[in-house]
């Protein structure tokens, strides 16, 4: 679905080009122009959010169209795991925010939250502040995760290979943006958005409980061949 959405932009400009000489294309362009102008204004009202959505959607397209082994290698190299953070923390922080976790699954949900809730927050706070808020959320979220991983390894609760686990994604930025938005919401809007955001969180808690009970383990590198 992402690749079809990305095709809409060149398709629109191709239609405008055809409208120069083709009457039917001109009629269709004129009918669509009011909608595209409103869409253009909507996107420009939250430039940082929509630019970031375009970036991680482009990387998701790469994930969906490339060999799994290549994507596993790239996401491992760009992960905010203990090894990468100890070698190049700034590069790891920046590169890990480009990829959607789990091979790009759930990207539609991320896009929906960013273009509604986070974009709304950007319009209220302003672009520089929302960049600072989301960037800080990404850094703090990654730092806390690695602290927990390091404690688990040092205490013997997790294998040392956890330090090489893949940890990429846009979720820390999204959570920070949503938290900033919720702080400004009032009344029915707060109840509606809060409920909508709480449902995935409850699902994540359920998955975490399943893992603690012996469910799916985090993705760690395979052991070397004998």
ZATORTOR-746185 format. One record per residue (C-alpha): residue number from 1; x, y, z; residue in one letter. Coordinates in steps of 0.2 Angstrom, whole numbers, plus 2048, in hexadecimal, padded with zeros to 3 digits. Example, Ala and Ser with C-alpha at 12.3 -4.5 7.8 and 13.67 -1.06 7.14 Angstrom:
<atom nr="1" c1="83E" c2="7EA" c3="827" rest="A"/>
<atom nr="2" c1="844" c2="7FB" c3="824" rest="S"/>
//
This chain:
<atom nr="1" c1="800" c2="800" c3="800" rest="X"/>
<atom nr="2" c1="80E" c2="80C" c3="804" rest="X"/>
<atom nr="3" c1="816" c2="80A" c3="7F2" rest="X"/>
<atom nr="4" c1="805" c2="80E" c3="7EB" rest="X"/>
<atom nr="5" c1="803" c2="81E" c3="7F6" rest="X"/>
<atom nr="6" c1="814" c2="824" c3="7F0" rest="X"/>
<atom nr="7" c1="80F" c2="822" c3="7DE" rest="X"/>
<atom nr="8" c1="801" c2="82F" c3="7E0" rest="X"/>
<atom nr="9" c1="80E" c2="83E" c3="7E0" rest="X"/>
<atom nr="10" c1="816" c2="83A" c3="7D0" rest="X"/>
<atom nr="11" c1="805" c2="835" c3="7C9" rest="X"/>
<atom nr="12" c1="7FE" c2="846" c3="7CD" rest="X"/>
<atom nr="13" c1="80C" c2="84F" c3="7C5" rest="X"/>
<atom nr="14" c1="80B" c2="844" c3="7B5" rest="X"/>
<atom nr="15" c1="7F8" c2="849" c3="7B4" rest="X"/>
<atom nr="16" c1="7FD" c2="85B" c3="7B5" rest="X"/>
<atom nr="17" c1="809" c2="858" c3="7A7" rest="X"/>
<atom nr="18" c1="7FC" c2="84F" c3="79C" rest="X"/>
<atom nr="19" c1="7F0" c2="85D" c3="7A0" rest="X"/>
<atom nr="20" c1="7FA" c2="869" c3="796" rest="X"/>
<atom nr="21" c1="7F5" c2="860" c3="785" rest="X"/>
<atom nr="22" c1="7E7" c2="854" c3="78A" rest="X"/>
<atom nr="23" c1="7D6" c2="85C" c3="78D" rest="X"/>
<atom nr="24" c1="7CF" c2="84D" c3="798" rest="X"/>
<atom nr="25" c1="7DF" c2="84E" c3="7A3" rest="X"/>
<atom nr="26" c1="7DC" c2="861" c3="7A5" rest="X"/>
<atom nr="27" c1="7CA" c2="85E" c3="7AB" rest="X"/>
<atom nr="28" c1="7D0" c2="851" c3="7B7" rest="X"/>
<atom nr="29" c1="7DE" c2="85C" c3="7BD" rest="X"/>
<atom nr="30" c1="7D2" c2="86B" c3="7C0" rest="X"/>
<atom nr="31" c1="7C6" c2="85F" c3="7CA" rest="X"/>
<atom nr="32" c1="7D4" c2="859" c3="7D5" rest="X"/>
<atom nr="33" c1="7DD" c2="869" c3="7D8" rest="X"/>
<atom nr="34" c1="7D2" c2="870" c3="7E6" rest="X"/>
<atom nr="35" c1="7D5" c2="85F" c3="7F0" rest="X"/>
<atom nr="36" c1="7E8" c2="85F" c3="7EC" rest="X"/>
<atom nr="37" c1="7EA" c2="871" c3="7F2" rest="X"/>
<atom nr="38" c1="7E1" c2="86D" c3="802" rest="X"/>
<atom nr="39" c1="7EC" c2="85E" c3="804" rest="X"/>
<atom nr="40" c1="7FC" c2="868" c3="800" rest="X"/>
<atom nr="41" c1="7F7" c2="875" c3="80D" rest="X"/>
<atom nr="42" c1="7F4" c2="867" c3="81A" rest="X"/>
<atom nr="43" c1="805" c2="860" c3="817" rest="X"/>
<atom nr="44" c1="80E" c2="870" c3="818" rest="X"/>
<atom nr="45" c1="805" c2="874" c3="829" rest="X"/>
<atom nr="46" c1="810" c2="866" c3="831" rest="X"/>
<atom nr="47" c1="81F" c2="865" c3="826" rest="X"/>
<atom nr="48" c1="82B" c2="85B" c3="832" rest="X"/>
<atom nr="49" c1="81E" c2="84E" c3="835" rest="X"/>
<atom nr="50" c1="81A" c2="84B" c3="823" rest="X"/>
<atom nr="51" c1="82C" c2="84C" c3="81E" rest="X"/>
<atom nr="52" c1="830" c2="83E" c3="82B" rest="X"/>
<atom nr="53" c1="821" c2="834" c3="825" rest="X"/>
<atom nr="54" c1="827" c2="835" c3="813" rest="X"/>
<atom nr="55" c1="839" c2="82F" c3="819" rest="X"/>
<atom nr="56" c1="834" c2="820" c3="823" rest="X"/>
<atom nr="57" c1="827" c2="81B" c3="816" rest="X"/>
<atom nr="58" c1="835" c2="81B" c3="809" rest="X"/>
<atom nr="59" c1="840" c2="810" c3="814" rest="X"/>
<atom nr="60" c1="831" c2="805" c3="817" rest="X"/>
<atom nr="61" c1="82F" c2="803" c3="804" rest="X"/>
<atom nr="62" c1="841" c2="7FE" c3="804" rest="X"/>
<atom nr="63" c1="83E" c2="7F1" c3="811" rest="X"/>
<atom nr="64" c1="82F" c2="7EA" c3="808" rest="X"/>
<atom nr="65" c1="838" c2="7E8" c3="7F7" rest="X"/>
<atom nr="66" c1="849" c2="7E2" c3="7FD" rest="X"/>
<atom nr="67" c1="850" c2="7D1" c3="802" rest="X"/>
<atom nr="68" c1="84D" c2="7CD" c3="814" rest="X"/>
<atom nr="69" c1="85F" c2="7C9" c3="818" rest="X"/>
<atom nr="70" c1="864" c2="7DB" c3="811" rest="X"/>
<atom nr="71" c1="857" c2="7E3" c3="81C" rest="X"/>
<atom nr="72" c1="85C" c2="7D9" c3="82B" rest="X"/>
<atom nr="73" c1="86E" c2="7DF" c3="828" rest="X"/>
<atom nr="74" c1="869" c2="7F1" c3="826" rest="X"/>
<atom nr="75" c1="85E" c2="7F2" c3="835" rest="X"/>
<atom nr="76" c1="86B" c2="7EA" c3="840" rest="X"/>
<atom nr="77" c1="878" c2="7F6" c3="83A" rest="X"/>
<atom nr="78" c1="86C" c2="805" c3="83D" rest="X"/>
<atom nr="79" c1="865" c2="7FE" c3="84E" rest="X"/>
<atom nr="80" c1="867" c2="807" c3="85E" rest="X"/>
<atom nr="81" c1="86D" c2="7F7" c3="867" rest="X"/>
<atom nr="82" c1="87B" c2="7F7" c3="874" rest="X"/>
<atom nr="83" c1="889" c2="7F4" c3="867" rest="X"/>
<atom nr="84" c1="884" c2="802" c3="85B" rest="X"/>
<atom nr="85" c1="881" c2="80E" c3="869" rest="X"/>
<atom nr="86" c1="892" c2="80B" c3="870" rest="X"/>
<atom nr="87" c1="89B" c2="80E" c3="85F" rest="X"/>
<atom nr="88" c1="891" c2="81C" c3="857" rest="X"/>
<atom nr="89" c1="882" c2="822" c3="862" rest="X"/>
<atom nr="90" c1="87D" c2="831" c3="857" rest="X"/>
<atom nr="91" c1="87D" c2="827" c3="847" rest="X"/>
<atom nr="92" c1="874" c2="819" c3="84F" rest="X"/>
<atom nr="93" c1="866" c2="824" c3="856" rest="X"/>
<atom nr="94" c1="864" c2="82D" c3="845" rest="X"/>
<atom nr="95" c1="864" c2="81D" c3="83A" rest="X"/>
<atom nr="96" c1="859" c2="813" c3="845" rest="X"/>
<atom nr="97" c1="84B" c2="820" c3="844" rest="X"/>
<atom nr="98" c1="84A" c2="81D" c3="831" rest="X"/>
<atom nr="99" c1="843" c2="80B" c3="832" rest="X"/>
<atom nr="100" c1="832" c2="804" c3="837" rest="X"/>
<atom nr="101" c1="834" c2="7F5" c3="842" rest="X"/>
<atom nr="102" c1="82F" c2="7E4" c3="83D" rest="X"/>
<atom nr="103" c1="833" c2="7E5" c3="82B" rest="X"/>
<atom nr="104" c1="828" c2="7F4" c3="829" rest="X"/>
<atom nr="105" c1="818" c2="7EB" c3="830" rest="X"/>
<atom nr="106" c1="80C" c2="7F7" c3="837" rest="X"/>
<atom nr="107" c1="812" c2="806" c3="82D" rest="X"/>
<atom nr="108" c1="800" c2="80B" c3="829" rest="X"/>
<atom nr="109" c1="7FC" c2="80D" c3="83B" rest="X"/>
<atom nr="110" c1="80C" c2="818" c3="83E" rest="X"/>
<atom nr="111" c1="807" c2="823" c3="82F" rest="X"/>
<atom nr="112" c1="7F6" c2="825" c3="836" rest="X"/>
<atom nr="113" c1="7FC" c2="82B" c3="847" rest="X"/>
<atom nr="114" c1="809" c2="836" c3="840" rest="X"/>
<atom nr="115" c1="7FE" c2="83F" c3="833" rest="X"/>
<atom nr="116" c1="7F0" c2="842" c3="840" rest="X"/>
<atom nr="117" c1="7F6" c2="843" c3="852" rest="X"/>
<atom nr="118" c1="809" c2="848" c3="850" rest="X"/>
<atom nr="119" c1="805" c2="854" c3="842" rest="X"/>
<atom nr="120" c1="7F7" c2="85C" c3="84D" rest="X"/>
<atom nr="121" c1="805" c2="85E" c3="85A" rest="X"/>
<atom nr="122" c1="811" c2="866" c3="84E" rest="X"/>
<atom nr="123" c1="804" c2="873" c3="849" rest="X"/>
<atom nr="124" c1="802" c2="877" c3="85C" rest="X"/>
<atom nr="125" c1="814" c2="877" c3="861" rest="X"/>
<atom nr="126" c1="81C" c2="87C" c3="851" rest="X"/>
<atom nr="127" c1="828" c2="873" c3="846" rest="X"/>
<atom nr="128" c1="838" c2="876" c3="850" rest="X"/>
<atom nr="129" c1="831" c2="871" c3="861" rest="X"/>
<atom nr="130" c1="829" c2="861" c3="85A" rest="X"/>
<atom nr="131" c1="839" c2="85C" c3="853" rest="X"/>
<atom nr="132" c1="842" c2="85F" c3="864" rest="X"/>
<atom nr="133" c1="834" c2="855" c3="86D" rest="X"/>
<atom nr="134" c1="834" c2="846" c3="861" rest="X"/>
<atom nr="135" c1="847" c2="846" c3="860" rest="X"/>
<atom nr="136" c1="848" c2="846" c3="873" rest="X"/>
<atom nr="137" c1="83B" c2="838" c3="874" rest="X"/>
<atom nr="138" c1="845" c2="82D" c3="868" rest="X"/>
<atom nr="139" c1="856" c2="830" c3="872" rest="X"/>
<atom nr="140" c1="84E" c2="82D" c3="883" rest="X"/>
<atom nr="141" c1="844" c2="81E" c3="87D" rest="X"/>
<atom nr="142" c1="854" c2="816" c3="875" rest="X"/>
<atom nr="143" c1="85E" c2="81A" c3="885" rest="X"/>
<atom nr="144" c1="852" c2="812" c3="891" rest="X"/>
<atom nr="145" c1="850" c2="803" c3="886" rest="X"/>
<atom nr="146" c1="863" c2="800" c3="885" rest="X"/>
<atom nr="147" c1="864" c2="803" c3="898" rest="X"/>
<atom nr="148" c1="857" c2="7F5" c3="89B" rest="X"/>
<atom nr="149" c1="860" c2="7EA" c3="88F" rest="X"/>
<atom nr="150" c1="871" c2="7ED" c3="897" rest="X"/>
<atom nr="151" c1="86A" c2="7E9" c3="8A8" rest="X"/>
<atom nr="152" c1="862" c2="7D9" c3="8A2" rest="X"/>
<atom nr="153" c1="872" c2="7D3" c3="89B" rest="X"/>
<atom nr="154" c1="87C" c2="7D8" c3="8AA" rest="X"/>
<atom nr="155" c1="870" c2="7D0" c3="8B6" rest="X"/>
<atom nr="156" c1="870" c2="7C0" c3="8AB" rest="X"/>
<atom nr="157" c1="85E" c2="7C2" c3="8A7" rest="X"/>
<atom nr="158" c1="862" c2="7C3" c3="894" rest="X"/>
<atom nr="159" c1="86F" c2="7BC" c3="889" rest="X"/>
<atom nr="160" c1="87E" c2="7C7" c3="883" rest="X"/>
<atom nr="161" c1="877" c2="7C6" c3="871" rest="X"/>
<atom nr="162" c1="869" c2="7D2" c3="876" rest="X"/>
<atom nr="163" c1="876" c2="7E0" c3="874" rest="X"/>
<atom nr="164" c1="875" c2="7DC" c3="861" rest="X"/>
<atom nr="165" c1="863" c2="7DC" c3="860" rest="X"/>
<atom nr="166" c1="85A" c2="7E6" c3="853" rest="X"/>
<atom nr="167" c1="851" c2="7F6" c3="85A" rest="X"/>
<atom nr="168" c1="84B" c2="801" c3="84D" rest="X"/>
<atom nr="169" c1="83B" c2="80B" c3="84A" rest="X"/>
<atom nr="170" c1="831" c2="81B" c3="84A" rest="X"/>
<atom nr="171" c1="828" c2="816" c3="85A" rest="X"/>
<atom nr="172" c1="832" c2="821" c3="867" rest="X"/>
<atom nr="173" c1="82F" c2="831" c3="85C" rest="X"/>
<atom nr="174" c1="81D" c2="82C" c3="85A" rest="X"/>
<atom nr="175" c1="81A" c2="82A" c3="86C" rest="X"/>
<atom nr="176" c1="823" c2="83A" c3="870" rest="X"/>
<atom nr="177" c1="818" c2="844" c3="864" rest="X"/>
<atom nr="178" c1="808" c2="83C" c3="86A" rest="X"/>
<atom nr="179" c1="80C" c2="840" c3="87C" rest="X"/>
<atom nr="180" c1="80F" c2="852" c3="877" rest="X"/>
<atom nr="181" c1="7FF" c2="852" c3="86E" rest="X"/>
<atom nr="182" c1="7F5" c2="84B" c3="87C" rest="X"/>
<atom nr="183" c1="7FC" c2="858" c3="888" rest="X"/>
<atom nr="184" c1="7F2" c2="865" c3="87E" rest="X"/>
<atom nr="185" c1="7E2" c2="85C" c3="87B" rest="X"/>
<atom nr="186" c1="7D2" c2="85F" c3="885" rest="X"/>
<atom nr="187" c1="7C1" c2="858" c3="886" rest="X"/>
<atom nr="188" c1="7BA" c2="84B" c3="87A" rest="X"/>
<atom nr="189" c1="7C9" c2="84C" c3="86F" rest="X"/>
<atom nr="190" c1="7D4" c2="847" c3="87D" rest="X"/>
<atom nr="191" c1="7C9" c2="838" c3="881" rest="X"/>
<atom nr="192" c1="7C8" c2="833" c3="86F" rest="X"/>
<atom nr="193" c1="7DB" c2="834" c3="86B" rest="X"/>
<atom nr="194" c1="7E0" c2="82D" c3="87C" rest="X"/>
<atom nr="195" c1="7D5" c2="81E" c3="879" rest="X"/>
<atom nr="196" c1="7DB" c2="81B" c3="867" rest="X"/>
<atom nr="197" c1="7ED" c2="81C" c3="86D" rest="X"/>
<atom nr="198" c1="7EA" c2="811" c3="87D" rest="X"/>
<atom nr="199" c1="7E4" c2="802" c3="872" rest="X"/>
<atom nr="200" c1="7F5" c2="7FF" c3="86A" rest="X"/>
<atom nr="201" c1="7FE" c2="802" c3="87A" rest="X"/>
<atom nr="202" c1="7F3" c2="7F4" c3="883" rest="X"/>
<atom nr="203" c1="7F7" c2="7E9" c3="874" rest="X"/>
<atom nr="204" c1="809" c2="7EC" c3="877" rest="X"/>
<atom nr="205" c1="807" c2="7E8" c3="88A" rest="X"/>
<atom nr="206" c1="7FF" c2="7D8" c3="885" rest="X"/>
<atom nr="207" c1="80D" c2="7D3" c3="879" rest="X"/>
<atom nr="208" c1="81A" c2="7D7" c3="887" rest="X"/>
<atom nr="209" c1="811" c2="7CC" c3="893" rest="X"/>
<atom nr="210" c1="811" c2="7BE" c3="886" rest="X"/>
<atom nr="211" c1="823" c2="7C0" c3="884" rest="X"/>
<atom nr="212" c1="826" c2="7C0" c3="897" rest="X"/>
<atom nr="213" c1="81C" c2="7B0" c3="897" rest="X"/>
<atom nr="214" c1="828" c2="7A8" c3="88A" rest="X"/>
<atom nr="215" c1="821" c2="7AE" c3="87A" rest="X"/>
<atom nr="216" c1="82A" c2="7B6" c3="86C" rest="X"/>
<atom nr="217" c1="83C" c2="7BB" c3="86F" rest="X"/>
<atom nr="218" c1="845" c2="7CA" c3="869" rest="X"/>
<atom nr="219" c1="84E" c2="7C9" c3="858" rest="X"/>
<atom nr="220" c1="860" c2="7C5" c3="85C" rest="X"/>
<atom nr="221" c1="86E" c2="7BF" c3="851" rest="X"/>
<atom nr="222" c1="86E" c2="7AD" c3="84D" rest="X"/>
<atom nr="223" c1="87C" c2="7A3" c3="855" rest="X"/>
<atom nr="224" c1="88C" c2="7A0" c3="84B" rest="X"/>
<atom nr="225" c1="88D" c2="790" c3="841" rest="X"/>
<atom nr="226" c1="898" c2="782" c3="84A" rest="X"/>
//
